[in-house]
Amino acid sequence: MKQLYIIGNGFDIHHSIPSSYKNYHDWLDENDEDIIERLRNYYDVDEDEWWNELELELGHADMADYIEETAFENEPDYGSDNFRDRDYHAGQIAAEDEIGSLVADIKETFTDWVGSLPAPNSDKKIKLDKDDAFFINFNYTDTLQTLYNVKATDILFIHGNVGNGTELILGHNRPYDEIDSEFAPEIPVPPDGLSEEELAEWYDVMADSGENYIHQSVREEVVSQIHRLRKDTEGIIKVNKKSFESLKDVETVHIYGLSFSPVDVPYLDEIVSEVNTATTKWIVSWYKDEDRKKAECFFQQKGINAELVNYIKLNDILQVKQAELKFEE
């Protein structure tokens, strides 16, 4: 293996496939507007930037009020003759039903949307050197197979592939503890200057005003559901360790259409750790100035010689250059 191709969403967009997260929003607007409305309860989905950064944003839900309200509404009547032990779990079950169903519907509609995407535009086909090449595909589509005749055995679909029916992996990069810390009640600090007796009384009062079991169970369920929308990059790398270890002899890495999002940088870190960074050449496509700056920052942080990195535009390596005809006004 001498050539490694890392394929990101910009590759499909280059081929005229409307595969941005904003396109997913537009599809939902036409096919399942209810999900947008449900998302609006916990996220700032009316901002275009939110959809542009969908994966990252999914990890930053604003659910403090929801946790409080759900816990309050499901507080059992302990003195009732109808009270049962299962009433302790009513709040947790409500959160599981509401937030859990939203998470499931996001995953289901995202898969449906990817399955509805059109075929790639063959006029935008670029030059690929498929000899002695391996592909790590961050996309969910079949563009490499259908347009470039790349064998599926030469492709690692890092987040699943709609064509072979594997689960599509979508999500943020926030660990459970980080999410939980946002919703966990603040631990009060006793005021200065209290005597031992006053300090003991203060702690007695705080113990009565702390988080009860109902609130805790609702909070933990909400955090668990948000965590379900996380990409387990560490686990994915571990499962595909042999593929990454096979990159030791790669001479050129082509990164086409990748945004260098923080969610996906761990994969790039793993690739850098396997190839020979002193000699490996990098060819990186960019579309906007900010894309190139993010890539340059990444290689600089990794200590890779800038002379080994070449930046290109995908339109500049079309397999068949389109004629540019100029007309006088």
N, C-alpha and C positions, 0 to 999 in steps of 0.2 A: 504494500500500500504506500503510494508516493503522494497522492493527492487526497486532501480532506476538504469536503465541502460542508460548511455549516449554513443551513438554509433557514432564514427567518421570514416573518410575515411580509416584509417589504418585497420579497421575491415574488410572492403571489400577487401583491398589489401591482408590481411592475407588469405582470401578465394580465392586467385589467380585471383581476378578480376582486370584487368589493369585500375584502376580508378584514377590514379594520374593526375594532370594537365599536366604533361609531356606526358602522354598517349593521352590527348586531343590534344596536339600539333601534335603528330604523326598521329592522326586520321585526323586532318586538312591537314597535309602534303599530305595525300593520297586522301582526299575527297574534300577539298576546300582550296587549297593553296593560292588562291587570298586573303583570310582573313589574312593570315600570312603576305603577302606583304603589305596589307593596314595597319596592325598593326605596321609594321616596320617603317612606316612614322612618328609614334608618340611615339613609345616605343623601348626599347632595347631588342627586342624579340629574338635576336640571342644569347643571354646569357641563358644558362640552368637555372641559378638561377632565371631568370625572370619568367619562366614557373613554377618553383617550388613554387614561391610565387605569382601566377597569380592574386589571388583576391586582395592582397595588391597592387600589381603593377598596376592594372587597374586604380587606383586612382592617379597615378603619370605620367600623360601624358606630353610630351614635345611639346606643341602646340603654343608657342609664335610666332614662325616664320609663322605657318599656319594662325594665326589670322591676322598678319600683311599683309601677301600676299592676303588673302581673302578679307580683308577690302580694300586694294589698288585696286584689280582687279574689285571690285564692287562699287567703288566710282562713284556716278552718275555724269553725265554731266548736271549740273544745268542750263546751258545756252542753252541747246538743245531744239528745238521745240518739240521733242518727249519725253521730260522729264515728268514723271508722279509721283504722290506721292508714288506709290508702289515701285518706284526705290530706295526709302530710305531703303527698307527691302530686297534688293537683296542679300546683304552680309549675313544677318541672314538666309535667305532661303537657300543659298548655303551651309552654315555650317550645317544647319538642315538636308539637303539632304545627305551630305557627312558623317558627323560624326554620325548623327542619324541613317543612314542606317547601318553603321559599328556596332553601339551598338545593333541594332535589329538583325543583322546577327550573332553577337557573341552569343546572347541569343538563337537564333534559332539553330545554329549548336551545341551549348553546349547541348541542349535538345536532338538533333538527336544523338549525340555521346553517351550520357548516355543511350538512348534507344537501342544502338547497343552493349552495354556491355554484355559479356557472363554470364551464370549462375554461381553461386558460386560453388567452389570445396567442395563437401560434405566430403571429407577426412579431411578437415581442420576444421570441425565442433567442436566448443568448448562447455564446460559445461555452461548452462544458467539456473538459477533458475527462472522459469516463474511464480511460485506461488506468488500471491500478488505483482506482479511486473509491473512496467510501464517503457516505453522506450521513450527516447527523441533521435530521429534519425536525425543526421546531414547529412546522406547520402540520395541520391536520388533514390536508387535502392530498389528492393523487397527482399533483402537477408533475412531479419528477417521473412517475411511472407512465402517465398517459402522453405527456408532451415530449419527454426526453428519453423514453424507453429505458429508464434505469430500473434494474431488477430490484424487487423488494428486498432480496437478501443482501443487497449492498446499501440498504438504508436502515438507519436506526431512527425509528419514529419516537423521539424522546418523550412526547406527550400524547401519543396515540395517533391512530389513523382512521378516518371515517370509512375508508374503503374496506378495511379488514375487520371492522366491527369492534375494535378495541375501545375501551373506555377513554374518552377524551379528558385530559388533565388540564384543569384551569384553576388559577388561584394566586393568592398573595404569598408573601414570604415571612409572615410574622409567626413566631412560636407561641405556644399556648400561654406561657407565663406572661409574656409581654401583653397579650390581649387581656388576660385576666386582671393585670395590674391597673388597667384603665377603669374597670368597673368595681374593683374591690373597695370596700369602705375604708376611708382613711383611719389609721390608728391614732387616736387622740393622744396628745402629749400633756402630762399634768403641768399645771402652772408652777412657777418657781416659788420657793419660800414656804411650802406647806410642811407642817409638822408631820411626824409619822402617823399620828391619829387622823389628821386631816387628809393625808395621802391615802390611807386605807379607806376612808369614807368616799373619797373621790373615785377610787377604783371600783367600789361597790356600785356607785351610781353609773359609771361607764359600762360596767358589766351588764346592767339592766337595759342600757340604751344601745348595745351593740347589735350586730347583724344576727337575726334569728335564722332558724333552719330553713324556713320557707324562702326567705330572700336569698339565702346562700344557694339553695338548690336551683332556683330560677337563674341566678347569675351563672352558676357553673354550667347549666344546660345551654344558655345563650353563648357563652364562650366556646363551649364544645362545638356548637353548630357553626360558628364563624370559623373555628379552626378547621372544620371539614372542608372549607374553601381554600385550603392552603396547599401549595405545591410542595410535596415532600422531596425536594431536590436531593437531599442527602440519601434518601432511600432509593431514588431513581438511579443515582450514580452508583450506588452499591449493587443494585440488581444488574446494571449494565457495565460492571467493572471490567469484564474481559474486553468489551468493545473499546473502552477508553485505553486499556493497557496495550491494545494492538496498534496504537498511534505512534509508537516510538520511532518508526522509520519514516514518518511523514516528512516530506520535503517542502510542501507548499500547503498552506491552509487558506482556503477561500471562504470568506464570511460574506454572504450575500443576503441583504435584507434584514439583518438582525439589529435590534434597537439598543442592545447593551443595557437592557432593563435590569435593575437590581434583582428582580425575581430570577433571572436566567444567568446572571454572572457566575454563580457557583459552577455551572457546567463549563464555562470558559476557563475558570480557575483550574478545573480538573484537566482540561485539555492542555493548558499551559504547563501543568506539572508533568505531563507525559511526553510532550515533544521536546526536541532539542532546541531550546530557545536561542542558542548561540548561532544556529545555522538556518533554522526553519524560516521560510519566507511567508509573509502574510499579504493577502490581497483582500481588501475590505471595501465593500460598496457603501456609498452614503447618498442620501437624498437631500436632507437639509443640513445647514451648517452645524446645528446642534447635534445631529447624528455623528458627524465627523469629530466634533469636539469630545463627545463621550467616548468614542473609540480611541482617540488619541490619549485621553486621560487614562483609560484602561491599560494601554500598552506601556505608558510611562510608569504607572504604578507597578507593573510587573517587571520593570527593568529591561524591556525588550528594545533593542536598538532601533531607532526610528528609521534607519536606512533599510531595515528588513521589511518595513510595512509600506505597501503601495495602496493608495486610495483611488477608487474608480467610481464611475457612474455606470449602472447597468445598461443604460441606453448606449453607452460607448462600446459595448462588447456584444451588440446584437449579432446574431449569426448571419443575417442578411441585412446590411445597412439599407435603410430606406432612402430613396432619392430625395434630396432637399432642393425643391424647385423654388426659385425666387421670381416673383412677378413684379414688373414695374407698375407703379401706381398710375 
